[in-house]
Amino acid sequence: MVVDYELDELKREFLDEAREKVDEMQTALGSVGERSSLDRLAYLAHQLKGSGGSYGYQRISLDAAEMEKVVESMTDGNGSGSDAEKIQQCVVNLRTEIDRALTELQPQGLRP
């Protein structure tokens, strides 16, 4: 099996940054009723949507796209009462996918 160590390192860096974005999303959920928090959530989701696909992480990109859509709906005043729960689920999905992807990048001998 051919391993591209440079690409794997870039993926690790992306996933580490993605994890930081998800942590920030989780914090922003505490004030999801505020416009500034919604704007920040949309911005972070948009970043993950674009970069996730670029690194081959379609699930991250799809979950972020779903989150961006829900946040934009809330921002436009067209949201529903369950939108905060949908956003929370997207955050959970993103965190799970990032953790899974990081585990897959571990060298065979280092996997738990």
FENQUIWO-V293511 format. One record per residue. N is the residue number from 1. RES is the residue in one small letter. SS is DSSP state (H for helix, E for strand, - for the rest). PSI is psi in whole degrees, -180 to 180 (999 if undefined). BURIAL is I if it has 16 or more other ideal C-beta (glycine too) atoms within 10 Angstrom, else O. Layout:
<<N,RES,SS,PSI,BURIAL> <N,RES,SS,PSI,BURIAL>>
//
This chain:
<<1,m,-,129,O> <2,v,-,129,O> <3,v,-,128,O> <4,d,-,95,O> <5,y,H,-35,O> <6,e,H,-43,O> <7,l,H,-42,O> <8,d,H,-39,O> <9,e,H,-42,O> <10,l,H,-41,O> <11,k,H,-42,I> <12,r,H,-44,O> <13,e,H,-45,O> <14,f,H,-47,I> <15,l,H,-36,I> <16,d,H,-43,O> <17,e,H,-38,O> <18,a,H,-39,I> <19,r,H,-41,O> <20,e,H,-40,O> <21,k,H,-41,I> <22,v,H,-38,I> <23,d,H,-42,O> <24,e,H,-37,O> <25,m,H,-44,I> <26,q,H,-42,O> <27,t,H,-44,O> <28,a,H,-26,I> <29,l,H,-24,O> <30,g,H,-22,O> <31,s,H,45,O> <32,v,-,-17,O> <33,g,-,-12,O> <34,e,-,140,O> <35,r,H,-41,O> <36,s,H,-36,O> <37,s,H,-41,I> <38,l,H,-43,I> <39,d,H,-42,O> <40,r,H,-42,I> <41,l,H,-43,I> <42,a,H,-42,I> <43,y,H,-48,O> <44,l,H,-41,I> <45,a,H,-41,I> <46,h,H,-42,I> <47,q,H,-47,O> <48,l,H,-35,I> <49,k,H,-47,I> <50,g,H,-48,O> <51,s,H,-30,I> <52,g,H,-48,I> <53,g,H,-35,I> <54,s,H,-32,O> <55,y,-,4,I> <56,g,-,15,O> <57,y,-,79,I> <58,q,H,-35,O> <59,r,H,-41,I> <60,i,H,-44,I> <61,s,H,-43,I> <62,l,H,-43,I> <63,d,H,-40,I> <64,a,H,-38,I> <65,a,H,-41,I> <66,e,H,-44,I> <67,m,H,-45,I> <68,e,H,-41,I> <69,k,H,-45,O> <70,v,H,-44,I> <71,v,H,-42,I> <72,e,H,-36,I> <73,s,H,-42,O> <74,m,H,-41,I> <75,t,H,-36,O> <76,d,-,-5,O> <77,g,-,11,O> <78,n,-,14,O> <79,g,-,173,I> <80,s,-,172,O> <81,g,-,-23,O> <82,s,-,3,O> <83,d,H,-39,I> <84,a,H,-37,O> <85,e,H,-39,O> <86,k,H,-42,I> <87,i,H,-44,I> <88,q,H,-41,O> <89,q,H,-38,O> <90,c,H,-41,I> <91,v,H,-44,I> <92,v,H,-45,O> <93,n,H,-43,I> <94,l,H,-47,I> <95,r,H,-44,I> <96,t,H,-45,O> <97,e,H,-39,I> <98,i,H,-46,I> <99,d,H,-41,O> <100,r,H,-45,O> <101,a,H,-40,I> <102,l,H,-40,O> <103,t,H,-41,O> <104,e,H,-28,O> <105,l,H,-13,O> <106,q,-,136,O> <107,p,-,148,O> <108,q,H,-43,O> <109,g,H,-14,O> <110,l,H,-1,O> <111,r,-,142,O> <112,p,-,999,O>>
//
